[in-house]
Amino acid sequence: MPNGERGTYLRVVESRGRPGVAVLPLWNNRVGLVRTFRYPLGEWEWGIPRGFGKVHDVRASALDELTEELGAAPDELVSLGEVAPNSGLLASKVHAFLARYSRMPTGPIDTDEVHGVRWITTHELRSEISSGLIPDAFTLSAAFLATLKGHLTGVS
């Protein structure tokens, strides 16, 4: 504990301690979302590409996730910062990025994981977040960080 005493707690280390990534893709003033089945919830979910790193290099992990889930690496990859998904339980942080594409990616390579891709306007993103259709914390965090940093307009 902070005072030096020993205590009982639960701490989960995911992916052998390698950092995760979550990437907000942009093409033609639209945000890319992928449809995946989230087994812990037992539900389909629309959200941004994300995953655990296979390596400790977060930029390489982000590029791998984008290639797997959207079919192409972006023209530009911008760091948005780190997100602590559940600092009361998980011993991990996830690196959030923004990815800019000049051409729309062709679609997922990993079709076992990704069952659809759609590109929505920032107005549609705001509407789906505020109505609860997009509850994914990584999508919410990346959209908020991108908006605060001036990369995403129409969401505020």
N, CA, C and O of each residue as an XYZ file, in Angstrom:
624
protein
N       0.846     -1.182      0.000
C       0.000      0.000      0.000
C       0.893      1.248      0.000
O       2.094      1.143      0.252
N       0.327      2.413     -0.277
C       1.143      3.625     -0.318
C       1.891      3.905      0.989
O       2.965      4.506      0.971
N       1.328      3.471      2.118
C       1.984      3.722      3.411
C       2.996      2.634      3.780
O       3.553      2.652      4.878
N       3.233      1.691      2.868
C       4.202      0.632      3.118
C       3.618     -0.641      3.693
O       4.300     -1.665      3.730
N       2.373     -0.604      4.145
C       1.737     -1.804      4.693
C       1.350     -2.752      3.566
O       1.086     -2.336      2.438
N       1.326     -4.032      3.904
C       0.886     -5.033      2.944
C      -0.633     -5.143      3.007
O      -1.234     -4.985      4.069
N      -1.234     -5.410      1.876
C      -2.683     -5.551      1.829
C      -3.072     -6.590      0.793
O      -2.222     -7.155      0.106
N      -4.350     -6.827      0.696
C      -4.876     -7.767     -0.279
C      -5.525     -6.980     -1.404
O      -6.337     -6.085     -1.171
N      -5.156     -7.325     -2.610
C      -5.747     -6.672     -3.767
C      -5.656     -7.599     -4.954
O      -4.916     -8.582     -4.933
N      -6.404     -7.286     -5.982
C      -6.384     -8.045     -7.219
C      -5.789     -7.146     -8.297
O      -6.222     -6.007     -8.473
N      -4.805     -7.658     -9.011
C      -4.134     -6.895    -10.061
C      -3.989     -7.810    -11.273
O      -3.413     -8.893    -11.174
N      -4.514     -7.372    -12.417
C      -4.469     -8.159    -13.639
C      -3.452     -7.531    -14.593
O      -3.528     -6.343    -14.909
N      -2.503     -8.350    -15.044
C      -1.524     -7.907    -16.031
C      -1.907     -8.563    -17.358
O      -1.844     -9.784    -17.502
N      -2.300     -7.742    -18.312
C      -2.752     -8.244    -19.603
C      -1.585     -8.346    -20.585
O      -0.619     -7.588    -20.497
N      -1.682     -9.263    -21.494
C      -0.757     -9.393    -22.613
C       0.711     -9.354    -22.193
O       1.549     -8.741    -22.856
N       1.003    -10.024    -21.071
C       2.376    -10.097    -20.541
C       2.994     -8.722    -20.321
O       4.213     -8.560    -20.393
N       2.146     -7.739    -20.052
C       2.630     -6.399    -19.760
C       2.882     -5.528    -20.978
O       3.278     -4.371    -20.843
N       2.656     -6.076    -22.170
C       2.842     -5.248    -23.366
C       1.671     -4.270    -23.466
O       0.532     -4.633    -23.174
N       1.948     -3.040    -23.875
C       0.882     -2.041    -23.919
C      -0.115     -2.298    -25.042
O       0.229     -2.837    -26.094
N      -1.343     -1.902    -24.796
C      -2.380     -1.978    -25.806
C      -2.424     -0.703    -26.620
O      -1.797      0.295    -26.265
N      -3.170     -0.741    -27.713
C      -3.347      0.438    -28.561
C      -4.816      0.553    -28.961
O      -5.529     -0.445    -29.065
N      -5.244      1.781    -29.179
C      -6.575      2.078    -29.705
C      -6.393      3.221    -30.696
O      -5.764      4.230    -30.380
N      -6.950      3.058    -31.905
C      -6.664      4.018    -32.972
C      -7.950      4.558    -33.585
O      -8.809      3.799    -34.035
N      -8.066      5.878    -33.595
C      -9.201      6.573    -34.213
C      -8.834      6.865    -35.670
O      -8.053      7.781    -35.929
N      -9.383      6.100    -36.634
C      -9.032      6.321    -38.038
C      -9.907      7.404    -38.683
O     -11.113      7.467    -38.444
N      -9.284      8.244    -39.496
C      -9.996      9.300    -40.213
C      -9.722      9.200    -41.709
O      -8.580      9.041    -42.140
N     -10.784      9.296    -42.479
C     -10.685      9.349    -43.946
C     -11.820     10.232    -44.447
O     -12.977     10.028    -44.079
N     -11.495     11.203    -45.278
C     -12.511     12.042    -45.925
C     -13.478     12.655    -44.903
O     -14.691     12.665    -45.113
N     -12.929     13.161    -43.805
C     -13.720     13.762    -42.713
C     -14.703     12.782    -42.073
O     -15.742     13.186    -41.550
N     -14.375     11.524    -42.118
C     -15.196     10.485    -41.496
C     -14.341      9.649    -40.559
O     -13.130      9.519    -40.738
N     -15.003      9.088    -39.555
C     -14.354      8.231    -38.566
C     -14.652      6.783    -38.912
O     -15.794      6.426    -39.200
N     -13.615      5.948    -38.881
C     -13.780      4.535    -39.173
C     -14.077      3.737    -37.914
O     -13.380      3.866    -36.908
N     -15.112      2.915    -37.976
C     -15.492      2.036    -36.866
C     -15.511      0.592    -37.359
O     -15.846      0.318    -38.512
N     -15.151     -0.312    -36.477
C     -15.183     -1.738    -36.801
C     -16.197     -2.430    -35.894
O     -16.389     -2.048    -34.740
N     -16.835     -3.448    -36.441
C     -17.820     -4.229    -35.680
C     -17.170     -5.528    -35.248
O     -16.733     -6.328    -36.075
N     -17.113     -5.726    -33.933
C     -16.498     -6.929    -33.375
C     -17.410     -7.501    -32.292
O     -18.236     -6.801    -31.706
N     -17.233     -8.785    -32.051
C     -17.974     -9.430    -30.973
C     -17.122     -9.374    -29.718
O     -15.999     -9.877    -29.706
N     -17.644     -8.768    -28.665
C     -16.923     -8.639    -27.398
C     -17.383     -9.771    -26.489
O     -18.444     -9.703    -25.869
N     -16.561    -10.811    -26.426
C     -16.914    -12.028    -25.687
C     -17.212    -11.790    -24.208
O     -18.158    -12.385    -23.691
N     -16.445    -10.943    -23.496
C     -16.782    -10.739    -22.076
C     -18.195    -10.182    -21.872
O     -18.848    -10.486    -20.874
N     -18.661     -9.365    -22.825
C     -20.014     -8.806    -22.731
C     -21.054     -9.684    -23.415
O     -22.244     -9.589    -23.117
N     -20.607    -10.538    -24.332
C     -21.540    -11.354    -25.110
C     -22.337    -10.517    -26.087
O     -23.500    -10.813    -26.361
N     -21.709     -9.458    -26.622
C     -22.423     -8.515    -27.497
C     -21.558     -8.073    -28.672
O     -20.329     -8.076    -28.600
N     -22.237     -7.692    -29.758
C     -21.573     -7.029    -30.870
C     -21.363     -5.572    -30.496
O     -22.170     -4.978    -29.780
N     -20.273     -5.009    -30.987
C     -19.949     -3.626    -30.621
C     -19.280     -2.922    -31.801
O     -18.432     -3.492    -32.487
N     -19.681     -1.673    -32.018
C     -18.984     -0.800    -32.958
C     -17.994      0.024    -32.154
O     -18.340      0.579    -31.112
N     -16.767      0.101    -32.637
C     -15.752      0.907    -31.965
C     -14.541      1.057    -32.862
O     -14.519      0.544    -33.981
N     -13.545      1.752    -32.377
C     -12.339      1.961    -33.163
C     -11.439      0.720    -33.102
O     -11.555     -0.080    -32.173
N     -10.554      0.557    -34.076
C      -9.605     -0.562    -34.016
C      -8.757     -0.487    -32.746
O      -8.296      0.581    -32.344
N      -8.568     -1.648    -32.132
C      -7.762     -1.696    -30.916
C      -7.269     -3.104    -30.682
O      -7.754     -4.063    -31.283
N      -6.291     -3.210    -29.794
C      -5.778     -4.527    -29.475
C      -4.561     -4.446    -28.580
O      -4.040     -3.369    -28.291
N      -4.127     -5.617    -28.151
C      -2.919     -5.718    -27.338
C      -1.722     -5.814    -28.258
O      -1.767     -6.460    -29.305
N      -0.667     -5.169    -27.851
C       0.545     -5.218    -28.641
C       1.201     -6.578    -28.617
O       1.236     -7.256    -27.590
N       1.713     -6.959    -29.753
C       2.502     -8.184    -29.838
C       3.959     -7.864    -29.510
O       4.763     -8.753    -29.229
N       4.275     -6.571    -29.554
C       5.611     -6.066    -29.238
C       5.449     -4.859    -28.308
O       4.334     -4.386    -28.091
N       6.551     -4.370    -27.768
C       6.480     -3.213    -26.867
C       6.428     -1.878    -27.618
O       6.193     -0.840    -27.000
N       6.641     -1.885    -28.926
C       6.611     -0.677    -29.739
C       5.151     -0.337    -30.071
O       4.526     -1.009    -30.891
N       4.613      0.703    -29.434
C       3.191      1.011    -29.592
C       2.848      1.484    -31.006
O       1.754      1.204    -31.496
N       3.754      2.189    -31.662
C       3.489      2.623    -33.035
C       3.379      1.404    -33.969
O       2.483      1.339    -34.811
N       4.288      0.453    -33.812
C       4.235     -0.770    -34.626
C       2.955     -1.544    -34.338
O       2.333     -2.079    -35.256
N       2.559     -1.606    -33.077
C       1.311     -2.299    -32.712
C       0.104     -1.612    -33.337
O      -0.805     -2.277    -33.834
N       0.095     -0.279    -33.312
C      -1.026      0.469    -33.906
C      -1.111      0.206    -35.408
O      -2.201     -0.004    -35.939
N       0.016      0.216    -36.082
C       0.027     -0.059    -37.524
C      -0.438     -1.479    -37.814
O      -1.170     -1.701    -38.778
N      -0.026     -2.443    -36.996
C      -0.480     -3.832    -37.164
C      -1.992     -3.939    -37.009
O      -2.652     -4.591    -37.818
N      -2.550     -3.302    -35.972
C      -3.998     -3.358    -35.739
C      -4.765     -2.740    -36.902
O      -5.777     -3.285    -37.341
N      -4.285     -1.608    -37.397
C      -4.971     -0.947    -38.515
C      -4.930     -1.808    -39.774
O      -5.917     -1.893    -40.505
N      -3.800     -2.439    -40.024
C      -3.689     -3.300    -41.197
C      -4.608     -4.505    -41.070
O      -5.277     -4.875    -42.036
N      -4.651     -5.124    -39.889
C      -5.528     -6.278    -39.669
C      -7.005     -5.899    -39.762
O      -7.790     -6.600    -40.401
N      -7.382     -4.787    -39.122
C      -8.799     -4.467    -38.964
C      -9.375     -3.586    -40.062
O     -10.583     -3.609    -40.297
N      -8.521     -2.795    -40.749
C      -9.012     -1.940    -41.827
C      -8.433     -2.293    -43.192
O      -8.992     -1.910    -44.219
N      -7.318     -3.021    -43.212
C      -6.744     -3.441    -44.471
C      -5.580     -2.612    -44.970
O      -5.020     -2.919    -46.022
N      -5.193     -1.557    -44.238
C      -4.082     -0.722    -44.699
C      -3.516      0.102    -43.559
O      -4.208      0.433    -42.595
N      -2.248      0.421    -43.696
C      -1.606      1.358    -42.768
C      -1.995      2.779    -43.196
O      -2.264      3.010    -44.374
N      -2.029      3.722    -42.265
C      -2.424      5.088    -42.599
C      -1.281      5.891    -43.216
O      -0.128      5.458    -43.210
N      -1.615      7.052    -43.741
C      -0.611      7.984    -44.237
C       0.082      8.696    -43.074
O       1.251      9.071    -43.166
N      -0.658      8.875    -41.984
C      -0.119      9.584    -40.815
C      -0.670      8.948    -39.543
O      -1.845      8.587    -39.473
N       0.186      8.819    -38.552
C      -0.208      8.274    -37.253
C       0.231      9.264    -36.188
O       1.419      9.560    -36.058
N      -0.741      9.783    -35.417
C      -0.491     10.822    -34.420
C      -0.838     10.294    -33.032
O      -1.928      9.763    -32.819
N       0.081     10.440    -32.099
C      -0.185     10.016    -30.720
C      -1.164     10.980    -30.060
O      -1.020     12.197    -30.169
N      -2.165     10.423    -29.373
C      -3.134     11.228    -28.626
C      -2.885     11.173    -27.126
O      -3.386     12.025    -26.392
N      -2.122     10.189    -26.653
C      -1.848     10.040    -25.229
C      -2.186      8.646    -24.744
O      -2.453      7.743    -25.537
N      -2.170      8.483    -23.441
C      -2.441      7.185    -22.825
C      -3.770      7.197    -22.083
O      -4.215      8.230    -21.582
N      -4.388      6.029    -22.026
C      -5.644      5.833    -21.309
C      -5.430      4.669    -20.339
O      -4.882      3.633    -20.714
N      -5.865      4.847    -19.092
C      -5.830      3.765    -18.101
C      -7.235      3.165    -18.060
O      -8.135      3.752    -17.461
N      -7.436      1.994    -18.693
C      -8.784      1.450    -18.834
C      -9.486      1.102    -17.528
O     -10.703      1.260    -17.429
N      -8.761      0.639    -16.541
C      -9.359      0.333    -15.248
C      -8.224      0.295    -14.229
O      -7.747     -0.780    -13.865
N      -7.796      1.460    -13.774
C      -6.621      1.554    -12.909
C      -6.836      0.954    -11.525
O      -5.886      0.854    -10.749
N      -8.059      0.553    -11.200
C      -8.325     -0.128     -9.944
C      -8.111     -1.635    -10.030
O      -8.112     -2.324     -9.009
N      -7.928     -2.149    -11.248
C      -7.787     -3.590    -11.442
C      -6.671     -3.954    -12.429
O      -5.889     -4.872    -12.180
N      -6.608     -3.236    -13.533
C      -5.679     -3.589    -14.604
C      -4.352     -2.856    -14.468
O      -4.321     -1.649    -14.229
N      -3.267     -3.585    -14.619
C      -1.921     -3.010    -14.542
C      -1.455     -2.634    -15.938
O      -0.358     -3.004    -16.356
N      -2.294     -1.895    -16.660
C      -1.942     -1.568    -18.036
C      -2.448     -0.188    -18.422
O      -3.367      0.361    -17.815
N      -1.823      0.342    -19.439
C      -2.282      1.564    -20.087
C      -2.383      1.255    -21.571
O      -1.680      0.391    -22.094
N      -3.263      1.970    -22.227
C      -3.462      1.802    -23.658
C      -3.086      3.117    -24.330
O      -3.491      4.192    -23.887
N      -2.320      3.021    -25.385
C      -1.885      4.204    -26.128
C      -2.925      4.511    -27.204
O      -3.252      3.659    -28.030
N      -3.435      5.730    -27.182
C      -4.430      6.164    -28.162
C      -3.731      6.921    -29.291
O      -2.825      7.723    -29.062
N      -4.174      6.644    -30.502
C      -3.628      7.299    -31.693
C      -4.758      7.784    -32.583
O      -5.901      7.341    -32.472
N      -4.410      8.704    -33.467
C      -5.272      9.127    -34.552
C      -4.552      8.736    -35.835
O      -3.357      8.992    -35.978
N      -5.268      8.117    -36.767
C      -4.676      7.689    -38.037
C      -5.396      8.395    -39.176
O      -6.620      8.324    -39.290
N      -4.628      9.074    -40.016
C      -5.211      9.763    -41.177
C      -4.939      8.957    -42.450
O      -3.813      8.535    -42.717
N      -6.010      8.762    -43.225
C      -5.924      8.053    -44.506
C      -6.293      9.019    -45.630
O      -7.255      9.777    -45.508
N      -5.533      8.990    -46.720
C      -5.898      9.781    -47.895
C      -6.817      8.979    -48.816
O      -7.560      9.551    -49.614
N      -6.759      7.645    -48.699
C      -7.632      6.751    -49.461
C      -8.319      5.811    -48.477
O      -7.717      5.378    -47.494
N      -9.570      5.503    -48.746
C     -10.294      4.599    -47.862
C      -9.654      3.212    -47.910
O      -9.444      2.658    -48.989
N      -9.346      2.652    -46.733
C      -8.798      1.289    -46.709
C      -9.775      0.289    -47.311
O     -10.985      0.514    -47.320
N      -9.242     -0.806    -47.809
C     -10.044     -1.791    -48.545
C     -10.943     -2.651    -47.675
O     -11.926     -3.200    -48.173
N     -10.641     -2.783    -46.406
C     -11.455     -3.614    -45.522
C     -10.585     -4.544    -44.723
O      -9.389     -4.661    -44.991
N     -11.161     -5.207    -43.748
C     -10.369     -6.016    -42.818
C      -9.675     -7.204    -43.477
O     -10.216     -7.847    -44.377
N      -8.478     -7.472    -43.007
C      -7.768     -8.693    -43.388
C      -8.221     -9.812    -42.461
O      -8.408    -10.951    -42.889
N      -8.398     -9.474    -41.182
C      -8.823    -10.467    -40.183
C     -10.344    -10.455    -40.088
O     -10.912     -9.791    -39.221
N     -11.002    -11.193    -40.984
C     -12.469    -11.210    -40.998
C     -13.055    -12.108    -39.912
O     -14.267    -12.099    -39.694
N     -12.212    -12.882    -39.226
C     -12.705    -13.628    -38.072
C     -12.951    -12.681    -36.900
O     -13.844    -12.914    -36.086
N     -12.170    -11.630    -36.818
C     -12.303    -10.660    -35.721
C     -13.242     -9.516    -36.080
O     -14.108     -9.150    -35.285
N     -13.078     -8.957    -37.256
C     -13.854     -7.784    -37.674
C     -14.949     -8.220    -38.643
O     -14.672     -8.812    -39.686
N     -16.194     -7.919    -38.284
C     -17.346     -8.341    -39.082
C     -18.022     -7.184    -39.795
O     -19.161     -7.311    -40.246
N     -17.344     -6.082    -39.898
C     -17.877     -4.946    -40.627
C     -17.058     -3.702    -40.347
O     -16.462     -3.554    -39.280
N     -17.040     -2.811    -41.325
C     -16.378     -1.517    -41.191
C     -17.335     -0.473    -41.743
O     -17.972     -0.689    -42.773
N     -17.432      0.642    -41.064
C     -18.219      1.750    -41.606
C     -17.514      3.058    -41.281
O     -16.783      3.169    -40.296
N     -17.753      4.034    -42.130
C     -17.132      5.349    -41.989
C     -18.253      6.357    -41.785
O     -19.078      6.571    -42.674
N     -18.277      6.981    -40.594
C     -19.363      7.892    -40.250
C     -18.832      9.306    -40.041
O     -17.655      9.505    -39.739
N     -19.712     10.274    -40.206
C     -19.325     11.666    -39.982
C     -19.128     11.910    -38.492
O     -19.584     11.126    -37.660
N     -18.452     12.991    -38.163
C     -18.271     13.318    -36.744
C     -19.611     13.637    -36.090
O     -19.793     13.388    -34.899
N     -20.537     14.179    -36.848
C     -21.882     14.428    -36.305
C     -22.562     13.100    -35.952
O     -23.182     12.982    -34.895
N     -22.449     12.117    -36.824
C     -23.019     10.793    -36.541
C     -22.320     10.153    -35.341
O     -22.966      9.511    -34.514
N     -21.009     10.327    -35.250
C     -20.268      9.791    -34.103
C     -20.791     10.404    -32.808
O     -21.054      9.691    -31.839
N     -20.940     11.708    -32.796
C     -21.459     12.390    -31.602
C     -22.847     11.874    -31.244
O     -23.134     11.619    -30.075
N     -23.694     11.722    -32.229
C     -25.058     11.249    -31.998
C     -25.068      9.831    -31.433
O     -25.821      9.539    -30.504
N     -24.235      8.947    -31.990
C     -24.205      7.558    -31.529
C     -23.580      7.432    -30.141
O     -23.974      6.565    -29.360
N     -22.615      8.286    -29.833
C     -22.041      8.285    -28.485
C     -23.064      8.796    -27.484
O     -23.284      8.170    -26.447
N     -23.690      9.927    -27.784
C     -24.620     10.532    -26.814
C     -25.876      9.690    -26.605
O     -26.483      9.744    -25.536
N     -26.272      8.910    -27.619
C     -27.465      8.063    -27.471
C     -27.144      6.704    -26.844
O     -28.051      5.918    -26.569
N     -25.860      6.428    -26.619
C     -25.473      5.167    -26.004
C     -25.230      4.031    -26.983
O     -24.971      2.906    -26.557
N     -25.307      4.292    -28.276
C     -25.059      3.240    -29.260
C     -23.583      2.847    -29.323
O     -23.251      1.727    -29.713
N     -22.692      3.778    -28.936
C     -21.262      3.482    -28.878
C     -20.819      3.696    -27.433
O     -20.523      4.824    -27.037
N     -20.772      2.612    -26.635
C     -20.340      2.734    -25.241
C     -18.864      2.403    -25.015
O     -18.370      2.519    -23.894
N     -18.153      1.991    -26.079
C     -16.766      1.562    -25.943
C     -15.901      2.692    -25.387
O     -15.807      3.763    -25.986
N     -15.274      2.446    -24.242
C     -14.486      3.476    -23.559
C     -13.290      3.955    -24.378
O     -12.900      5.118    -24.269
N     -12.705      3.086    -25.190
C     -11.558      3.505    -26.002
C     -11.990      4.442    -27.123
O     -11.285      5.400    -27.441
N     -13.143      4.168    -27.718
C     -13.670      5.061    -28.745
C     -14.008      6.413    -28.130
O     -13.697      7.458    -28.703
N     -14.645      6.389    -26.965
C     -14.985      7.643    -26.286
C     -13.732      8.426    -25.935
O     -13.672      9.635    -26.161
N     -12.736      7.754    -25.390
C     -11.496      8.419    -24.979
C     -10.750      8.997    -26.172
O     -10.315     10.148    -26.131
N     -10.598      8.215    -27.231
C      -9.857      8.688    -28.407
C     -10.576      9.854    -29.075
O      -9.933     10.815    -29.497
N     -11.898      9.780    -29.175
C     -12.660     10.887    -29.773
C     -12.513     12.156    -28.937
O     -12.351     13.247    -29.483
N     -12.567     12.014    -27.632
C     -12.424     13.163    -26.736
C     -11.021     13.757    -26.837
O     -10.866     14.971    -26.969
N      -9.999     12.900    -26.775
C      -8.620     13.383    -26.880
C      -8.369     14.060    -28.232
O      -7.732     15.111    -28.291
N      -8.866     13.462    -29.308
C      -8.685     14.046    -30.639
C      -9.391     15.396    -30.746
O      -8.877     16.319    -31.377
N     -10.559     15.510    -30.134
C     -11.290     16.774    -30.145
C     -10.532     17.839    -29.354
O     -10.371     18.965    -29.825
N     -10.066     17.489    -28.157
C      -9.324     18.445    -27.336
C      -8.058     18.937    -28.024
O      -7.661     20.090    -27.855
N      -7.426     18.061    -28.801
C      -6.170     18.410    -29.467
C      -6.391     19.038    -30.838
O      -5.431     19.303    -31.561
N      -7.655     19.279    -31.200
C      -7.977     19.963    -32.454
C      -7.925     19.105    -33.704
O      -7.920     19.646    -34.809
N      -7.886     17.791    -33.571
C      -7.826     16.905    -34.729
C      -9.207     16.505    -35.234
O      -9.346     16.064    -36.375
N     -10.210     16.653    -34.410
C     -11.538     16.171    -34.746
C     -12.520     17.304    -34.497
O     -12.672     17.763    -33.365
N     -13.176     17.748    -35.539
C     -14.144     18.826    -35.407
C     -15.548     18.271    -35.494
O     -15.761     17.192    -36.046
N     -16.492     18.992    -34.960
C     -17.891     18.584    -35.036
C     -18.315     17.603    -33.960
O     -19.447     17.121    -33.993
N     -17.443     17.287    -33.003
C     -17.809     16.348    -31.944
C     -18.099     17.077    -30.639
O     -18.817     16.552    -29.788
N     -17.560     18.261    -30.470
C     -17.719     18.985    -29.196
C     -19.142     19.372    -28.894
O     -19.409     19.982    -27.858
